Amino acid sequence: MKLDLTEKIESSIINSTLVKKVSAPVDGLLNRSFQTTILRPVKLFFNGTWIGHPLHPLLTDIPVGAWTLTIIFNLAGLVFHVSYFGVAAGVTTGIGLAGAAGAIVAGLMDWMDIDAPEKAVGAVHATLNAAATVIFLVSLVMGYHNRWQLTWGAFAVVLTGYLLMTAGAFLGGGLVYHLGVMINRNAYRTGPADFQFALAVGELAESQPRRVEVEGQPILLVKSAGKIYALGAVCSHYGAPLNEGKLEGDSIQCPWHFSRFALQDGSVREGPACAAVPSYEVKIVSDQIHIRMQS
């Protein structure tokens, strides 16, 4: 099968032993520090559960936009000899650095949860963007020492950082749109629109999650305190089977990354998941469980 450019680049990264060798210790350190320690709330904050959207892509827009303005101010100032554009370039560089710092932290918090192939691509993505951040920091220091006077040499430094950021953004786009990292795993779940048979009541034991299929949709059935709930059986964060999860009061905990979803309506009780899982109405007819998707 012929690979396109994106696939060729991703394949070479995924098959690189050097990338795996370098990223493995970092991955281990992050997991030991944030997954099940007192620092876990920091991870969950940067995962973005609290805004219902991954925080990393939101923050990356700040350096991309700010550093694009830095390039424009540098070029315009040099070509048209506008001296105060040096100050403007310094301001946008600083704003970009602040956004990049947050984006790096958020990216690392997400990176911990992805699988090995995507993790390798993410490691190179992070390295390129971190290098770009360092270069823009250097350019800011240079501008300060030069009293914000623009020079073609300083512009070359800025341009190098911008090209590295662009390469990192290319890999970041591939992670989401090509490899499917951090997408809602239930984005296209549908129906049933009308009540359909799911399982006999007698086959569902108390506090023992059960996965069934109804009209081709994976459904999680749970009996808790005598009440029956029906949710989507796939974790929205990374596709884990929620039927293998653990009941935590009135919620189900994902077996992979420990997100929790409310049994009542599928809403996220705890991240790193950002999107709810589908929720279904339950009706008992002649000792049979019937479900339909909630509107």
C-alpha positions as CSV (number, residue, x, y, z in Angstrom):
1,M,0.0,0.0,0.0
2,K,1.4,3.3,-1.0
3,L,1.9,5.8,1.8
4,D,1.2,9.5,1.5
5,L,3.7,12.1,2.9
6,T,2.0,12.3,6.3
7,E,2.0,8.5,6.7
8,K,5.7,8.2,5.6
9,I,6.7,10.8,8.2
10,E,4.7,9.2,10.9
11,S,5.9,5.7,10.0
12,S,9.5,6.7,10.2
13,I,9.0,8.2,13.6
14,I,7.0,5.3,15.0
15,N,9.7,2.9,13.8
16,S,12.5,4.9,15.3
17,T,14.2,3.2,18.2
18,L,15.9,6.5,19.2
19,V,12.5,8.2,19.7
20,K,11.3,5.3,21.8
21,K,14.6,5.2,23.8
22,V,14.5,8.9,24.6
23,S,10.8,9.3,25.3
24,A,10.4,6.2,27.5
25,P,12.1,7.7,30.6
26,V,10.1,10.9,30.3
27,D,6.9,8.9,30.0
28,G,7.7,6.9,33.1
29,L,8.6,10.0,35.1
30,L,5.4,11.8,34.1
31,N,3.2,8.7,34.9
32,R,4.9,8.2,38.3
33,S,4.4,11.9,39.1
34,F,0.9,12.6,37.9
35,Q,-1.3,9.6,37.4
36,T,-2.1,8.4,40.9
37,T,-0.4,11.0,43.2
38,I,-1.4,14.2,44.8
39,L,-0.5,16.0,41.6
40,R,-3.3,14.3,39.6
41,P,-5.6,17.3,39.9
42,V,-2.9,19.3,38.0
43,K,-3.1,16.7,35.2
44,L,-6.8,16.8,35.1
45,F,-6.9,20.6,35.0
46,F,-4.6,20.7,32.0
47,N,-6.5,17.8,30.3
48,G,-9.4,20.3,30.1
49,T,-12.2,18.3,31.6
50,W,-13.5,21.4,33.4
51,I,-14.2,23.2,30.1
52,G,-15.5,20.1,28.2
53,H,-12.7,20.4,25.6
54,P,-9.0,19.4,25.6
55,L,-7.0,22.4,26.8
56,H,-3.9,21.8,24.7
57,P,-5.3,22.7,21.3
58,L,-6.9,25.8,22.7
59,L,-3.5,27.0,24.2
60,T,-1.5,26.2,21.0
61,D,-3.5,28.9,19.1
62,I,-1.8,31.5,21.3
63,P,1.8,31.0,20.2
64,V,0.8,30.2,16.6
65,G,-1.1,33.5,16.4
66,A,1.3,35.6,18.4
67,W,4.5,34.3,16.6
68,T,2.8,34.8,13.2
69,L,2.5,38.5,14.2
70,T,6.1,38.5,15.3
71,I,7.1,37.4,11.8
72,I,4.9,40.1,10.3
73,F,6.2,42.9,12.6
74,N,9.8,41.9,11.9
75,L,9.3,41.8,8.1
76,A,7.3,45.0,8.0
77,G,9.7,46.8,10.3
78,L,12.8,45.8,8.3
79,V,11.3,46.5,4.9
80,F,9.5,49.7,5.7
81,H,12.0,50.9,8.4
82,V,9.4,51.2,11.2
83,S,11.5,51.2,14.3
84,Y,8.7,50.8,16.9
85,F,7.7,47.5,15.3
86,G,10.6,46.0,17.2
87,V,8.8,46.7,20.4
88,A,5.6,45.2,18.9
89,A,7.5,42.1,17.9
90,G,8.8,41.8,21.5
91,V,5.3,42.0,22.9
92,T,3.9,39.3,20.6
93,T,6.9,37.1,21.2
94,G,6.4,37.3,24.9
95,I,2.6,36.5,24.6
96,G,3.5,33.5,22.5
97,L,6.0,32.3,25.0
98,A,3.4,32.4,27.8
99,G,0.9,30.5,25.7
100,A,3.6,28.0,24.6
101,A,4.5,27.3,28.3
102,G,0.9,26.4,29.0
103,A,0.5,24.4,25.8
104,I,3.6,22.3,26.6
105,V,2.3,21.4,30.0
106,A,-1.1,20.5,28.7
107,G,0.4,18.5,25.9
108,L,2.5,16.5,28.3
109,M,-0.6,15.7,30.4
110,D,-2.4,14.4,27.4
111,W,0.7,12.6,26.0
112,M,0.8,10.3,29.1
113,D,-2.5,8.7,28.1
114,I,-1.9,7.8,24.5
115,D,-0.6,4.5,23.0
116,A,3.0,3.8,21.9
117,P,2.7,4.6,18.2
118,E,1.0,7.9,18.7
119,K,3.3,8.6,21.7
120,A,6.3,8.4,19.5
121,V,4.8,11.0,17.0
122,G,3.8,13.1,20.0
123,A,7.3,13.1,21.4
124,V,8.7,14.5,18.2
125,H,5.9,17.0,18.0
126,A,6.7,18.1,21.5
127,T,10.4,18.3,20.8
128,L,10.0,20.5,17.8
129,N,7.7,22.9,19.6
130,A,9.9,23.0,22.7
131,A,12.9,23.9,20.5
132,A,10.8,26.6,18.8
133,T,9.9,28.0,22.2
134,V,13.6,28.1,23.2
135,I,14.5,29.9,20.0
136,F,11.8,32.5,20.5
137,L,13.0,33.0,24.1
138,V,16.5,33.6,22.7
139,S,15.0,36.1,20.2
140,L,13.3,37.9,23.0
141,V,16.5,38.2,25.0
142,M,18.3,39.4,21.9
143,G,15.7,42.1,21.3
144,Y,15.9,43.3,24.8
145,H,19.7,43.6,24.6
146,N,19.5,45.4,21.2
147,R,16.9,47.9,22.6
148,W,14.3,46.3,20.3
149,Q,16.1,47.3,17.1
150,L,15.2,45.0,14.3
151,T,18.0,43.3,12.3
152,W,18.0,40.7,9.5
153,G,20.1,38.4,11.7
154,A,17.5,38.6,14.5
155,F,14.8,37.9,12.0
156,A,16.7,34.7,10.9
157,V,16.5,33.5,14.5
158,V,12.8,34.2,14.6
159,L,12.2,32.5,11.3
160,T,14.0,29.4,12.4
161,G,11.8,29.2,15.4
162,Y,8.7,29.7,13.3
163,L,9.6,27.0,10.9
164,L,10.2,24.5,13.8
165,M,6.8,25.5,15.2
166,T,5.2,24.9,11.8
167,A,6.8,21.4,11.6
168,G,5.5,20.7,15.1
169,A,2.0,21.9,14.2
170,F,2.1,19.6,11.1
171,L,2.7,16.6,13.3
172,G,0.2,17.8,15.9
173,G,-2.5,18.0,13.2
174,G,-1.6,14.4,12.1
175,L,-2.0,13.2,15.6
176,V,-5.6,14.4,15.8
177,Y,-6.8,14.1,12.2
178,H,-4.8,11.1,11.0
179,L,-4.1,9.1,14.1
180,G,-7.2,10.0,16.0
181,V,-5.7,11.2,19.3
182,M,-7.9,13.1,21.7
183,I,-11.1,12.8,19.6
184,N,-14.4,11.9,21.2
185,R,-14.8,8.1,20.6
186,N,-18.5,8.4,20.6
187,A,-18.9,11.3,18.2
188,Y,-20.9,9.2,15.7
189,R,-23.0,7.1,18.1
190,T,-26.7,7.1,17.2
191,G,-29.9,5.5,18.2
192,P,-31.9,3.6,18.9
193,A,-34.4,6.3,18.4
194,D,-37.3,4.0,19.6
195,F,-37.3,1.6,22.5
196,Q,-35.5,-1.6,21.6
197,F,-34.9,-4.9,23.6
198,A,-31.5,-5.0,25.2
199,L,-31.4,-7.8,27.8
200,A,-33.7,-9.8,30.1
201,V,-33.8,-8.2,33.6
202,G,-32.8,-11.5,35.2
203,E,-29.5,-11.6,33.2
204,L,-28.3,-8.3,34.8
205,A,-26.7,-8.8,38.2
206,E,-26.5,-6.1,40.8
207,S,-23.3,-4.0,40.5
208,Q,-21.9,-6.1,37.6
209,P,-21.7,-3.9,34.4
210,R,-22.8,-5.8,31.3
211,R,-22.1,-4.9,27.7
212,V,-24.7,-5.6,25.0
213,E,-25.3,-4.5,21.5
214,V,-28.5,-2.8,20.4
215,E,-28.9,-1.9,16.7
216,G,-25.1,-2.2,16.4
217,Q,-24.4,0.2,19.2
218,P,-22.3,-0.9,22.2
219,I,-24.4,-0.4,25.3
220,L,-23.4,-0.6,29.0
221,L,-26.1,-1.8,31.3
222,V,-25.7,-1.4,35.1
223,K,-27.9,-2.3,38.0
224,S,-27.1,-0.2,41.0
225,A,-29.2,-0.1,44.2
226,G,-31.9,-1.9,42.2
227,K,-32.1,0.7,39.5
228,I,-31.0,0.0,35.9
229,Y,-29.0,2.5,33.9
230,A,-27.9,2.4,30.3
231,L,-24.9,4.2,28.9
232,G,-22.5,4.0,25.9
233,A,-20.1,1.2,26.6
234,V,-17.0,3.0,25.1
235,C,-15.1,5.6,27.1
236,S,-15.1,8.9,25.1
237,H,-11.5,9.6,26.0
238,Y,-9.6,6.7,24.4
239,G,-12.1,4.0,23.7
240,A,-11.7,1.8,26.7
241,P,-14.5,-0.8,27.4
242,L,-16.4,0.6,30.3
243,N,-17.9,-2.8,31.1
244,E,-14.5,-3.6,32.5
245,G,-14.5,-0.5,34.7
246,K,-15.4,-0.2,38.4
247,L,-18.5,1.2,39.9
248,E,-17.8,4.3,42.1
249,G,-21.0,5.2,43.9
250,D,-23.3,6.6,41.2
251,S,-20.6,6.6,38.5
252,I,-18.5,4.1,36.4
253,Q,-14.8,4.5,36.3
254,C,-12.8,3.8,33.1
255,P,-10.4,0.9,33.5
256,W,-7.6,2.6,31.5
257,H,-7.2,6.2,32.5
258,F,-9.7,6.4,35.4
259,S,-12.2,8.9,34.0
260,R,-15.6,8.6,35.7
261,F,-19.0,9.0,34.1
262,A,-22.4,9.5,35.9
263,L,-24.7,6.6,35.6
264,Q,-27.7,8.9,35.4
265,D,-26.8,10.9,32.3
266,G,-23.3,9.9,31.1
267,S,-21.7,13.2,32.1
268,V,-18.1,13.4,33.1
269,R,-17.5,13.3,36.8
270,E,-13.7,13.1,36.6
271,G,-11.3,13.4,33.7
272,P,-9.1,13.1,31.7
273,A,-12.2,12.5,29.5
274,C,-13.7,15.8,28.3
275,A,-16.9,14.5,26.5
276,A,-19.8,12.6,28.0
277,V,-20.8,9.1,27.0
278,P,-24.2,8.5,25.4
279,S,-27.0,8.1,27.8
280,Y,-30.2,6.0,27.2
281,E,-33.7,5.9,28.6
282,V,-34.6,2.6,30.2
283,K,-38.0,0.9,30.2
284,I,-38.9,-2.5,31.7
285,V,-41.5,-4.4,29.6
286,S,-42.4,-8.0,30.7
287,D,-39.1,-8.4,32.7
288,Q,-37.2,-7.2,29.6
289,I,-34.9,-4.2,29.5
290,H,-35.7,-1.8,26.6
291,I,-33.6,1.3,25.8
292,R,-33.6,4.3,23.6
293,M,-31.2,7.2,23.2
294,Q,-32.1,10.2,25.3
295,S,-33.0,13.3,23.3
